[in-house]
Amino acid sequence: MSFIQQAFLGKNDWWRYLLTFFLLLFGWQVIGVIPITVVAFMKAGDLGTFMQSAENAFANLGINANLYLFLMLLMFIIGLYFLFLGIRYIHQRAFKTVITTREKIDLKRVIFAFLLWGTISLVFFILGYISEPELYTWNFKPIPFLILLIISFTLLPFQTSFEEILFRGYAMQGFGLWFKNALIPLILTSVIFGLLHGFNPEVEKLGQIVMVYYIGTGLMFGICTLMDEGTELALGMHAANNIIAAVLVTSDWMVFQTDALWVDGSEPSAGMETFIPVFVVYPLVLLLFSKKYGWTNWREKLTGPVLPLQTE
């Protein structure tokens, strides 16, 4: 059974997808927003200040960076829970079926991918620091940084897991059933994943060209999922990417504005660092995974038909 075929283990009427989508939105963008809205209102002190700050995503209220990060991640944790409810009770299938085809989630795969991508991210940072050290300011604050570490390693994986399970799991399988092949879901989920990241402040600063990175990253995660018959590798890489981004370097134009170790004071620009990961690093990572995990039948897994399960 392929990863996409696991959707056949549950109920797949069109209205179940629609209901799960609205349930997810309700949990993520309504229930999940309540805590940060309450904190923002308390900080604002009056309705007028609150409304003005809400237009800027509460950025000017002086909320502690770690508290703000915690409240933002809480939204994704709540969203993940509501996605679980939809899959378990509306589609009536095990939540594990949107994560892996294996009998249980392979934590060794998650850890290997986490360490691999964490190492690659650190190498890119070191190279950038060596080439232009004057752009980085040391920002180490012991207590805030310790709190940031705890939040990053305990809560950020929920945010990245929410995105991976939603796109590479639930959406990939749903599109696979509708279009009856693997290629269209792979492309669609990658493009939608990239477009949703278009709301990040990096896009405003760097321009639309940075979408190459976001869509390319979604495509790489999708290929890993289809070839490896599970999301474990994507889960590990995505978690490593966001944790490193949160704890290592921050700037006033990044989506993660944290008490990181360094502050990047450079002027934002989309240079080779936007394209090298997509066109050089990602293919090498896929090659490494293919050798380690014995991937075969690339064409069939990435472009082949999605057939209903045979019943006896």
C-alpha positions as CSV (number, residue, x, y, z in Angstrom):
1,M,0.0,0.0,0.0
2,S,1.4,3.4,-1.0
3,F,1.3,6.4,1.3
4,I,-1.5,8.1,-0.7
5,Q,-3.6,4.9,-0.8
6,Q,-3.9,5.0,3.0
7,A,-6.7,7.5,2.5
8,F,-8.8,4.6,1.3
9,L,-8.7,3.2,4.8
10,G,-11.2,5.9,5.9
11,K,-14.3,7.6,4.5
12,N,-13.6,10.1,1.7
13,D,-16.9,11.8,0.8
14,W,-16.3,15.3,-0.5
15,W,-18.2,16.8,2.4
16,R,-15.9,15.2,4.9
17,Y,-13.0,17.1,3.5
18,L,-15.0,20.3,3.5
19,L,-16.1,19.8,7.1
20,T,-12.6,18.9,8.2
21,F,-11.2,22.0,6.5
22,F,-13.7,24.3,8.3
23,L,-13.1,22.5,11.6
24,L,-9.4,23.0,11.2
25,L,-9.8,26.7,10.4
26,F,-12.1,27.1,13.4
27,G,-9.6,25.6,15.7
28,W,-6.5,27.2,14.2
29,Q,-7.7,30.7,13.4
30,V,-10.6,31.2,15.9
31,I,-9.9,29.2,19.0
32,G,-6.1,29.4,18.5
33,V,-6.2,33.2,18.2
34,I,-8.0,33.7,21.5
35,P,-5.0,33.5,23.9
36,I,-2.8,35.9,21.9
37,T,-5.8,38.3,21.4
38,V,-6.4,38.3,25.2
39,V,-2.7,39.1,25.9
40,A,-2.7,41.8,23.3
41,F,-5.8,43.4,24.7
42,M,-4.3,43.4,28.2
43,K,-1.1,45.0,26.9
44,A,-3.0,47.6,24.8
45,G,-5.0,48.8,27.8
46,D,-7.8,50.3,25.7
47,L,-9.9,49.3,22.7
48,G,-8.5,52.0,20.3
49,T,-4.8,51.0,20.9
50,F,-5.8,47.3,20.6
51,M,-7.5,47.8,17.2
52,Q,-4.5,49.8,15.8
53,S,-2.1,47.2,17.0
54,A,-4.2,44.3,15.6
55,E,-3.7,45.7,12.1
56,N,0.0,45.2,12.6
57,A,-0.4,41.7,14.1
58,F,0.2,43.1,17.6
59,A,3.8,43.9,16.7
60,N,3.8,47.3,18.5
61,L,2.4,46.2,21.8
62,G,5.8,45.3,23.4
63,I,4.8,41.7,24.1
64,N,7.8,39.7,25.3
65,A,9.4,37.8,22.4
66,N,9.3,34.4,24.1
67,L,5.7,34.9,25.2
68,Y,4.7,36.0,21.6
69,L,6.4,33.0,20.2
70,F,4.7,30.7,22.7
71,L,1.3,32.2,21.8
72,M,1.9,31.9,18.1
73,L,2.9,28.2,18.4
74,L,-0.1,27.5,20.6
75,M,-2.3,28.4,17.6
76,F,-0.6,25.6,15.6
77,I,-0.9,23.1,18.5
78,I,-4.6,23.8,18.7
79,G,-4.9,23.5,14.9
80,L,-3.1,20.2,15.0
81,Y,-5.6,18.9,17.6
82,F,-8.6,19.9,15.4
83,L,-7.0,18.3,12.4
84,F,-6.7,15.1,14.5
85,L,-10.4,15.4,15.3
86,G,-11.3,15.7,11.7
87,I,-9.2,12.7,10.5
88,R,-10.2,10.5,13.5
89,Y,-13.9,11.2,13.7
90,I,-15.0,12.7,10.4
91,H,-12.9,10.5,8.1
92,Q,-13.0,7.7,10.6
93,R,-9.4,6.5,10.2
94,A,-6.3,6.4,12.4
95,F,-4.3,9.6,12.6
96,K,-1.1,7.6,11.9
97,T,-2.3,7.0,8.4
98,V,-1.6,10.6,7.4
99,I,1.9,10.3,8.9
100,T,3.4,7.0,7.7
101,T,2.7,3.6,6.2
102,R,4.9,1.9,8.8
103,E,3.4,0.1,11.8
104,K,4.6,3.0,13.9
105,I,6.2,6.3,13.3
106,D,9.9,5.7,12.6
107,L,11.6,8.1,15.1
108,K,15.1,7.1,13.8
109,R,14.2,8.6,10.5
110,V,12.9,11.8,12.1
111,I,16.1,12.1,14.2
112,F,18.4,11.4,11.3
113,A,16.7,14.0,9.1
114,F,16.7,16.5,12.0
115,L,20.4,16.1,12.6
116,L,21.2,16.1,8.8
117,W,19.3,19.3,8.1
118,G,20.5,20.9,11.4
119,T,24.1,20.3,10.4
120,I,23.5,21.7,6.9
121,S,21.8,24.8,8.3
122,L,24.7,25.4,10.7
123,V,27.2,25.0,7.9
124,F,25.4,27.7,5.9
125,F,25.4,30.0,8.9
126,I,29.1,29.5,9.6
127,L,30.0,30.2,6.0
128,G,27.9,33.4,6.0
129,Y,29.4,34.5,9.3
130,I,33.0,33.9,8.1
131,S,32.4,35.8,4.9
132,E,30.7,38.8,6.5
133,P,31.1,38.8,10.3
134,E,30.4,42.5,10.6
135,L,26.7,41.9,9.7
136,Y,26.1,39.8,12.9
137,T,25.7,41.2,16.4
138,W,26.1,38.9,19.4
139,N,22.8,38.9,21.3
140,F,23.1,36.2,24.0
141,K,20.9,36.8,27.0
142,P,21.1,33.8,29.3
143,I,17.6,33.6,30.8
144,P,15.6,34.6,27.7
145,F,17.7,32.3,25.5
146,L,17.2,29.4,27.9
147,I,13.4,30.0,27.7
148,L,13.7,30.3,23.9
149,L,15.5,26.9,23.8
150,I,12.8,25.2,25.8
151,I,10.0,26.7,23.7
152,S,11.8,25.9,20.5
153,F,12.5,22.2,21.2
154,T,9.2,21.5,22.9
155,L,6.7,23.5,20.9
156,L,8.2,24.3,17.5
157,P,8.0,20.7,16.4
158,F,4.2,20.9,16.8
159,Q,4.1,23.9,14.4
160,T,6.2,22.1,11.8
161,S,4.3,18.8,12.3
162,F,1.0,20.7,11.8
163,E,2.3,21.9,8.4
164,E,3.7,18.6,7.3
165,I,0.8,16.5,8.3
166,L,-1.6,19.0,6.7
167,F,0.2,19.3,3.4
168,R,2.3,16.2,2.9
169,G,-0.2,14.0,4.7
170,Y,-3.9,15.0,4.6
171,A,-3.8,17.2,1.5
172,M,-1.5,15.0,-0.5
173,Q,-3.7,12.0,0.1
174,G,-6.9,13.9,-0.6
175,F,-5.6,15.3,-3.9
176,G,-4.3,11.8,-4.8
177,L,-7.8,10.3,-4.5
178,W,-9.4,13.1,-6.5
179,F,-6.8,13.2,-9.3
180,K,-6.0,9.5,-9.3
181,N,-2.3,10.0,-9.6
182,A,0.7,11.1,-7.4
183,L,2.2,13.9,-9.6
184,I,-0.6,16.5,-9.3
185,P,-0.9,16.2,-5.5
186,L,2.9,16.6,-5.3
187,I,2.8,19.8,-7.3
188,L,-0.4,21.2,-5.8
189,T,0.7,20.7,-2.2
190,S,4.1,22.2,-2.9
191,V,2.7,25.3,-4.6
192,I,0.0,25.9,-2.0
193,F,2.6,25.4,0.8
194,G,4.8,28.0,-0.9
195,L,2.0,30.5,-1.5
196,L,0.8,30.3,2.1
197,H,4.3,31.3,3.2
198,G,3.9,34.3,0.9
199,F,2.4,36.0,3.9
200,N,5.7,35.8,5.8
201,P,7.5,39.2,6.1
202,E,10.5,37.8,4.3
203,V,8.6,37.8,1.0
204,E,7.8,41.5,1.4
205,K,11.5,42.3,2.0
206,L,13.1,39.9,-0.5
207,G,10.4,40.0,-3.2
208,Q,8.4,37.2,-4.9
209,I,11.6,35.5,-6.1
210,V,11.9,34.0,-2.6
211,M,8.9,31.9,-3.5
212,V,11.3,29.7,-5.4
213,Y,12.7,28.6,-2.1
214,Y,9.4,28.0,-0.4
215,I,7.8,26.1,-3.3
216,G,11.1,24.2,-3.8
217,T,11.2,23.3,-0.1
218,G,7.6,22.0,-0.3
219,L,8.5,20.0,-3.4
220,M,11.5,18.4,-1.7
221,F,9.5,17.5,1.4
222,G,6.8,16.0,-0.9
223,I,9.3,13.9,-2.8
224,C,10.7,12.6,0.5
225,T,7.2,11.7,1.6
226,L,6.2,9.8,-1.6
227,M,9.5,8.0,-2.0
228,D,9.8,7.0,1.6
229,E,6.1,6.2,2.1
230,G,5.8,8.5,5.1
231,T,6.4,12.0,6.4
232,E,9.1,11.2,9.0
233,L,12.0,12.7,6.9
234,A,10.0,15.8,6.2
235,L,9.0,16.1,9.9
236,G,12.7,16.0,10.9
237,M,14.0,18.4,8.4
238,H,11.2,21.0,8.9
239,A,11.6,20.9,12.6
240,A,15.4,21.4,12.4
241,N,15.0,24.2,9.9
242,N,12.6,26.2,12.1
243,I,14.4,25.5,15.4
244,I,17.8,26.6,14.0
245,A,16.1,29.7,12.5
246,A,14.5,30.6,15.9
247,V,17.6,30.1,18.2
248,L,20.5,31.0,16.0
249,V,19.8,34.3,14.1
250,T,17.1,36.8,14.2
251,S,16.4,40.1,12.4
252,D,13.7,42.7,12.3
253,W,12.4,41.4,8.9
254,M,12.2,37.7,9.6
255,V,9.0,35.8,10.6
256,F,10.8,34.6,13.8
257,Q,11.9,37.6,15.8
258,T,13.3,36.0,18.9
259,D,16.0,36.3,21.6
260,A,18.4,34.4,19.3
261,L,22.2,34.2,19.7
262,W,22.9,36.7,16.8
263,V,21.1,39.6,15.2
264,D,21.5,39.8,11.4
265,G,21.8,43.5,10.5
266,S,22.2,43.0,6.8
267,E,19.9,44.6,4.2
268,P,17.6,41.8,3.0
269,S,18.3,40.6,-0.5
270,A,17.5,37.4,-2.5
271,G,20.8,36.2,-3.8
272,M,22.4,32.8,-4.4
273,E,21.4,31.7,-0.9
274,T,17.9,31.5,-2.3
275,F,18.7,29.2,-5.1
276,I,21.6,27.1,-3.8
277,P,19.4,25.1,-1.4
278,V,16.8,24.3,-4.0
279,F,19.0,23.5,-7.0
280,V,22.1,22.1,-5.3
281,V,21.5,21.0,-1.6
282,Y,18.0,19.5,-2.0
283,P,19.0,17.1,-4.8
284,L,22.1,16.0,-2.8
285,V,19.9,15.4,0.2
286,L,17.4,13.4,-1.9
287,L,20.4,11.4,-3.3
288,L,21.7,10.7,0.2
289,F,18.2,9.5,1.4
290,S,17.7,7.3,-1.6
291,K,21.0,5.5,-0.9
292,K,20.4,5.2,2.8
293,Y,16.8,4.0,2.5
294,G,17.0,2.1,-0.8
295,W,14.5,4.2,-2.8
296,T,13.4,2.6,-6.1
297,N,10.7,3.1,-8.7
298,W,11.0,6.9,-8.7
299,R,8.7,7.4,-11.7
300,E,5.9,5.1,-10.4
301,K,5.9,6.7,-6.9
302,L,6.1,10.3,-8.1
303,T,3.9,10.2,-11.2
304,G,2.1,6.8,-11.1
305,P,-1.7,6.2,-10.7
306,V,-3.4,6.1,-7.3
307,L,-5.5,2.9,-7.4
308,P,-8.2,1.9,-4.9
309,L,-7.3,-0.8,-2.4
310,Q,-8.3,-4.3,-3.5
311,T,-10.9,-5.9,-1.4
312,E,-11.2,-9.6,-0.9
